[in-house]
């Protein structure tokens, strides 16, 4: 029963499922309490989990919380009970110690009082020591700072000294050290700030000063370019002269390598001395000067370094190049009268050479201030201007000596600049144009020489009294004639004195042309071609023109023309010797394919033909002058029985003239004689047929016939040898047949045989016969009127008049038949 009551009093044991649920619940609440007891975790989430759980969770939580509190109380109580006796003992001990602590406090306070009283003096001394230590520290700091400042001040003082002594590049380096090294160490001080602010201003001052120095330098080199160029060109000329002398000595096998140079003279191993200088002896002792010796380039270097250090090199380069371009344009402007003297050209070239010598030095002495491209551009611009200037001014030169000196200057100018690396090919091309100008001036000069020779010539054979005189003439002119050489002295050479003079002058022109060809760096073939072309121009233009003008001059008579023909013949024969002369100079064989031939043959042939034509013209003019003296009495009844005086004088003149013609070459004399006879015949015929002449008597016809007979006798006398048979008489055949027709009055034969090849009067034209017959008819009428007192004459005249009228009608019908 008891057990039943016990069991009834005790709750039923939980089932296994309930145990598991209780364990799970205990675990959950254990975690919650652990979270609540932790001070680091937030409580919101934990509390929300309590209330968000099952409906009775809050009640169970409170129950568990109360149980946990009671559990903690029991543990606290247990712990207090465990440590209570120890706490009581500790309080008891602490009460005992309090009395000792109060006693100790009193002792400490007393000790502190006595210690304070004893340490008052020490404290005072300690404060003094501290103050001294602070002063020492301040002094050390001051010394340290001063040691930092002193180098800055020393550098600044050094900077001032450098500026005063104009050592600007060093001053800029000092500024750089101040800015980068010294001032940053003491930048907190005011005086350093002032220094730092002052340095940019000093830099600007240095830039301005250096730029001013550069401007002075540019002005200076503009003034000294003449001297620099003169020196450079003189050295180039000395070098060229030396090379020429070396080449000449080498060509004759006497030159050996020079060993040393002393006082402008080069000594060789065989003792030969070659003078390097073409100037005065004083100049030979001068040292070889360079651009650095004549110009102080330090302003350029200094300014370049300054602008480089200041980081403004590009500005400096642009300014320098711009200024030099301006100076180049000024240098290239020639003086207006430069062409008048060689000194004008020399000053012009000296300035240009000086300019580019300076630029070449700047190019090599400074890196990048000027470049090769810049100098080449400047040179190309200058070269175009120089060529244009020389073309213009050389065209004004009339003196060949001045043109030759100009050519030498151009060669030296080109050689000088070529030595400095400038291209000068266009200058040598220009020399070919100058050569043409030189040739033109030579031709003008030689034209005057030829005119003077022709004016002073006596146009008579050269008399030679002695063998020495003969050799002198032959040495000047290549004359060879076996017959004349066999003659005894004194004797005469066929040409006049102008021939050797002209030949000599042609050789002089060849020498003058050769002078221009020197130093042109041309081959022997090209020089030979130039000489031959110059000679051809002289022969075909100048000499030919002078000969033509000479031939056309009114005071040149027949004798002079004959001598001119003889002279041109000998000059023509001498052309081959001129070719040999040129060949000996140039050593170029005349058989070379491109060798130019001399055109002298054609020149002298043309002159000779012109002289021959002028002879024919003057002969005809002289004949006309004689014929103008004719004074026929066209109404005379009978002739005088002898030839007219004017005609006899004319024939005598022709005889004496044709005697002179015997010296003419070829058929010139025969042609002149035939031309004169034809012209005489034509003039006489025109005299008969003159329209102003209205009537002619038979007596006048008879007188005219006597004159024609004299002309025929002159032609038959062979005034010039070489005519075959009666060739010369045929010149008067027209006159003879016409006069015979009237003298014989053989009209029936003329009219019957007209048109037949065997006609006796074949050369008589019906129109000519009609014109003359009408004049005779009018003359007969006039005569019959005067003689009407004689009846027998009247009847004869009437018969003759009727015959004439009949013949006139027939002649007119023939003339009309010819015209239709």
Secondary structure, 3 states (H helix, E strand, C coil): CHHHHHHHHCCCCCCHHHHHHHHHHHHHHHHHHHHHHCCCCCCHHHHHHHHCCCCCHHHHHHHHHHHHHHHHHHHHHHHHHHHHHHHHHHHHHHHHHHHHHHHHHHHHHHHHHHHHHHHHHHHHHHHHHHHHHHHHHHHHHHHHHHHHHHHHHHHHHHHHHHHHCCCHHHHHHHHHHHHHHHHHHHCCCHHHHHHHHHHHHHHHHHHHHHHHHHHHHHHHHHHHHHHHHHHHHHHHHHHHHHHHHHHHHHHCCCCCCEEEEECCEEEECCCCEEECCCCCHHHHCCCCCCHHHHCCCHHHHHHHHHHHHCCCHHHHHHHHHHHHHHHHHHHCCCCCCHHHCHHHHHHHHHHHHHHHHHHHHHHHHCCCCCCHHHHHHHHHHHHHHHHHHHHHHHCCCCCHHHHHHHHHHHHHHHHHHHHCCCCCHHHHHHHHHHHHHHHHHHHHHHHHHHHHHHHHCCCCCEEECCHHHHHHHHHHCCCCCHHHHHCCCCEEECCCHHHHHHHHHHHHHHHHHHHHHCCCCCCHHHHHHHHHHHHHHHHHHHHHHHHHHHHHCCCCCHHHHHHHHHHHHHHHHCHHHHHHHHHHHHCCCCCCCCCCCCCHHHHHHHHHHHHHHHHHHHHHHHHHHHHHCCCCCCCCCCCCCCCCHHHHHHHHHHHHHHHHHHHCCCCHHHHHHHHHHHHHHHHHHHHHCCCCCCCCCHHHHHHHHHHHHHHHHHHHCCCCCCCCCCCHHHHHHHHHHHHHHHHHCCHHHHHHHCCCCCCCCCCCCHHHHHHHHHHHHHHHHHHHHHCCCCHHHHHHHHHHHHHHHHHHHHHHHHHHHHHC
